[in-house]
């Protein structure tokens, strides 16, 4: 797990520039080694509405994440989802399709 700041990331690119904190030098991370990116809510920011299709992702390592995707599409390198667990400060998640063993959509 890596924590940091992505500045205007191209989520379909082969690499992402991740800085440990704002203004710090960034390091390139190969997206083929990334399962998902968790975008955190700013202090006081409200969580997005849970709307769209229900999605459950099982990653190749067996871990799971569940939530809702307002624009799920089977094509492309990944998709956004809003986590079903509202007790966290995660606003949305970008899931890399290549890291998933199974994706259930209802």
TIFI-819865 format. One record per atom (N, C-alpha, C, O): z, y negated, x; residue in one letter. Coordinates in steps of 0.05 Angstrom, whole numbers, padded with zeros to 5 digits, always signed. Layout:
ZYXa;...
***
This chain:
+00000+00023+00017x;+00000+00000+00000x;+00000-00025+00018x;+00015-00026+00038x;-00017-00044+00011x;-00018-00069+00025x;-00013-00091+00005x;-00022-00090-00018x;+00001-00112+00013x;+00006-00135-00004x;-00006-00159+00010x;-00006-00161+00035x;-00018-00177-00005x;-00029-00200+00007x;-00045-00217-00013x;-00042-00214-00037x;-00061-00234-00002x;-00077-00253-00018x;-00106-00248-00013x;-00115-00247+00010x;-00121-00246-00035x;-00151-00245-00033x;-00161-00272-00042x;-00154-00281-00064x;-00178-00284-00026x;-00189-00310-00033x;-00218-00305-00043x;-00236-00299-00027x;-00222-00309-00069x;-00249-00306-00082x;-00262-00280-00073x;-00284-00280-00061x;-00250-00257-00079x;-00261-00231-00070x;-00286-00223-00085x;-00289-00228-00109x;-00304-00210-00070x;-00327-00197-00082x;-00319-00167-00084x;-00320-00152-00065x;-00310-00159-00108x;-00299-00132-00112x;-00320-00110-00108x;-00312-00087-00105x;-00346-00117-00109x;-00366-00097-00104x;-00375-00095-00075x;-00392-00079-00068x;-00364-00112-00058x;-00371-00112-00029x;-00359-00087-00015x;-00342-00073-00026x;-00369-00082+00008x;-00360-00059+00024x;-00333-00064+00037x;-00319-00045+00045x;-00325-00090+00039x;-00299-00096+00050x;-00287-00121+00036x;-00301-00137+00025x;-00261-00123+00037x;-00246-00145+00026x;-00230-00159+00049x;-00220-00145+00066x;-00228-00185+00048x;-00212-00200+00068x;-00185-00204+00055x;-00182-00220+00036x;-00165-00192+00066x;-00137-00193+00056x;-00120-00208+00076x;-00118-00201+00100x;-00107-00230+00067x;-00088-00245+00083x;-00060-00238+00075x;-00055-00236+00051x;-00042-00235+00094x;-00014-00228+00088x;-00001-00249+00071x;+00016-00242+00055x;-00009-00274+00074x;+00002-00296+00058x;-00019-00319+00059x;-00036-00319+00076x;-00017-00338+00040x;-00036-00359+00040x;-00038-00374+00066x;-00018-00381+00078x;-00063-00378+00076x;-00067-00392+00101x;-00065-00375+00126x;-00072-00384+00148x;-00056-00350+00123x;-00054-00332+00146x;-00082-00320+00152x;-00099-00319+00135x;-00086-00311+00177x;-00111-00298+00183x;-00115-00273+00166x;-00095-00259+00159x;-00139-00267+00159x;-00144-00243+00142x;-00153-00220+00158x;-00163-00223+00181x;-00150-00196+00147x;-00161-00172+00159x;-00179-00159+00138x;-00174-00160+00114x;-00201-00147+00148x;-00220-00134+00130x;-00210-00106+00123x;-00202-00090+00140x;-00211-00100+00097x;-00204-00073+00087x;-00229-00061+00075x;-00241-00074+00057x;-00236-00037+00083x;-00259-00024+00071x;-00253-00015+00043x;-00232-00002+00038x;-00269-00023+00024x;-00264-00017-00004x;-00265+00013-00010x;-00254+00022-00031x;-00278+00029+00007x;-00278+00058+00002x;-00251+00070+00008x;-00248+00094+00003x;-00233+00055+00019x;-00206+00064+00024x;-00185+00052+00005x;-00161+00056+00008x;-00195+00037-00016x;-00177+00024-00035x;-00179+00038-00062x;-00201+00042-00072x;-00156+00044-00074x;-00156+00056-00100x;-00158+00035-00122x;-00174+00038-00140x;-00142+00015-00119x;-00141-00006-00140x;-00129-00031-00128x;-00116-00031-00108x;-00134-00053-00142x;-00123-00079-00134x;-00107-00089-00158x;-00117-00091-00180x;-00081-00094-00154x;-00063-00104-00174x;-00061-00134-00172x;-00051-00144-00152x;-00071-00148-00192x;-00070-00177-00192x;-00044-00186-00207x;-00040-00179-00230x;-00027-00200-00192x;+00000-00206-00203x;-00001-00232-00219x;-00018-00250-00214x;+00017-00234-00238x;+00020-00259-00254x;+00035-00280-00237x;+00053-00273-00222x;+00027-00305-00241x;+00042-00327-00228x;+00068-00330-00243x;+00070-00323-00267x;+00089-00341-00231x;+00114-00346-00245x;+00109-00362-00270x;+00097-00383-00270x;+00120-00352-00292x;+00117-00365-00318x;+00091-00359-00333x;+00088-00367-00356x;+00073-00346-00320x;+00047-00340-00333x;+00050-00317-00353x;+00064-00297-00347x;+00038-00319-00376x;+00039-00298-00396x;+00020-00275-00389x;-00002-00280-00379x;+00028-00251-00396x;+00010-00228-00391x;-00014-00229-00411x;-00011-00239-00433x;-00037-00220-00402x;-00060-00220-00420x;-00055-00200-00443x;-00039-00182-00441x;-00069-00206-00465x;-00066-00188-00489x;-00077-00161-00483x;-00097-00158-00469x;-00063-00140-00493x;-00072-00113-00490x;-00093-00107-00512x;-00086-00101-00535x;-00118-00110-00504x;-00140-00106-00523x;-00162-00090-00510x;-00164-00088-00486x;-00178-00078-00527x;-00200-00062-00517x;-00194-00033-00519x;-00177-00024-00534x;-00209-00018-00503x;-00206+00011-00503x;-00182+00020-00487x;-00175+00008-00466x;-00168+00041-00496x;-00147+00053-00481x;-00159+00068-00457x;-00178+00084-00461x;-00147+00064-00434x;-00157+00077-00410x;-00134+00089-00394x;-00113+00077-00391x;-00138+00114-00385x;-00119+00127-00367x;-00134+00137-00343x;-00154+00152-00346x;-00126+00128-00320x;-00139+00135-00295x;-00121+00154-00279x;-00097+00148-00275x;-00132+00176-00271x;-00118+00194-00252x;-00133+00192-00226x;-00156+00198-00224x;-00118+00182-00205x;-00130+00179-00179x;-00132+00206-00165x;-00118+00225-00173x;-00147+00207-00144x;-00150+00232-00128x;-00124+00242-00117x;-00121+00266-00112x;-00104+00225-00113x;-00078+00233-00102x;-00059+00242-00125x;-00036+00248-00119x;-00069+00242-00150x;-00052+00250-00172x;-00037+00228-00187x;-00027+00233-00209x;-00035+00205-00175x;-00022+00182-00188x;-00038+00173-00212x;-00063+00176-00212x;-00024+00162-00232x;-00038+00153-00256x;-00031+00124-00263x;-00009+00114-00256x;-00049+00111-00277x;-00044+00085-00288x;-00058+00084-00315x;-00080+00094-00319x;-00044+00071-00334x;-00054+00070-00362x;-00054+00042-00371x;-00037+00026-00363x;-00072+00036-00389x;-00073+00009-00400x;-00097+00006-00419x;-00106+00025-00432x;-00108-00019-00419x;-00129-00026-00438x;-00151-00040-00422x;-00145-00056-00404x;-00176-00035-00429x;-00198-00049-00416x;-00216-00061-00437x;-00228-00047-00453x;-00217-00088-00438x;-00233-00102-00458x;-00263-00099-00453x;-00279-00104-00471x;-00271-00092-00428x;-00299-00091-00422x;-00307-00066-00406x;-00324-00068-00388x;-00294-00044-00412x;-00299-00019-00396x;-00329-00012-00397x;-00342-00013-00418x;-00339-00006-00374x;-00367+00002-00371x;-00368+00025-00351x;-00355+00024-00330x;-00384+00045-00357x;-00385+00069-00339x;-00401+00064-00314x;-00400+00081-00296x;-00416+00042-00313x;-00432+00037-00289x;-00416+00018-00270x;-00396+00006-00278x;-00426+00015-00247x;-00414-00003-00228x;-00392+00010-00211x;-00384+00033-00217x;-00383-00004-00191x;-00363+00007-00173x;-00334+00008-00184x;-00317+00022-00173x;-00329-00006-00206x;-00302-00007-00217x;-00301-00022-00242x;-00321-00030-00254x;-00276-00026-00251x;-00272-00040-00277x;-00244-00052-00277x;-00226-00043-00263x;-00240-00072-00294x;-00214-00085-00298x;-00200-00071-00321x;-00212-00062-00340x;-00173-00071-00319x;-00157-00062-00341x;-00131-00078-00341x;-00122-00088-00320x;-00118-00080-00364x;-00092-00093-00367x;-00072-00070-00369x;-00076-00052-00386x;-00051-00070-00353x;-00032-00048-00354x;-00018-00046-00381x;-00012-00066-00393x;-00013-00021-00389x;+00001-00016-00414x;+00031-00022-00411x;+00044-00028-00431x;+00041-00019-00388x;+00070-00024-00383x;+00074-00054-00379x;+00066-00065-00358x;+00085-00067-00398x;+00089-00096-00397x;+00115-00104-00383x;+00121-00128-00382x;+00129-00085-00372x;+00154-00092-00358x;+00149-00101-00329x;+00168-00109-00315x;+00124-00100-00320x;+00118-00108-00293x;+00106-00136-00293x;+00101-00147-00315x;+00102-00148-00270x;+00089-00174-00269x;+00060-00171-00260x;+00049-00190-00248x;+00048-00148-00266x;+00019-00144-00261x;+00003-00154-00284x;+00007-00146-00307x;-00016-00173-00279x;-00032-00184-00300x;-00056-00167-00307x;-00063-00163-00330x;-00069-00157-00286x;-00092-00139-00290x;-00096-00122-00265x;-00085-00128-00244x;-00112-00102-00268x;-00117-00083-00246x;-00147-00079-00244x;-00161-00074-00264x;-00157-00080-00220x;-00185-00072-00214x;-00184-00043-00203x;-00171-00039-00183x;-00197-00025-00216x;-00197+00003-00208x;-00224+00010-00195x;-00245+00005-00207x;-00223+00021-00171x;-00247+00030-00158x;-00253+00058-00169x;-00238+00077-00165x;-00276+00061-00181x;-00284+00086-00194x;-00285+00109-00174x;-00279+00132-00181x;-00293+00104-00149x;-00295+00125-00128x;-00267+00137-00122x;-00266+00159-00111x;-00246+00122-00127x;-00219+00132-00121x;-00207+00149-00144x;-00186+00161-00141x;-00221+00150-00166x;-00210+00164-00190x;-00220+00193-00191x;-00243+00199-00185x;-00201+00210-00198x;-00208+00238-00203x;-00217+00242-00231x;-00236+00257-00237x;-00204+00227-00250x;-00211+00228-00278x;-00205+00201-00291x;-00186+00187-00284x;-00222+00194-00311x;-00218+00170-00326x;-00221+00178-00356x;-00242+00187-00364x;-00200+00174-00371x;-00200+00180-00399x;-00201+00154-00415x;-00185+00136-00411x;-00221+00151-00433x;-00225+00127-00448x;-00226+00135-00478x;-00240+00152-00486x;-00208+00121-00494x;-00208+00126-00523x;-00209+00100-00538x;-00209+00100-00563x;
***
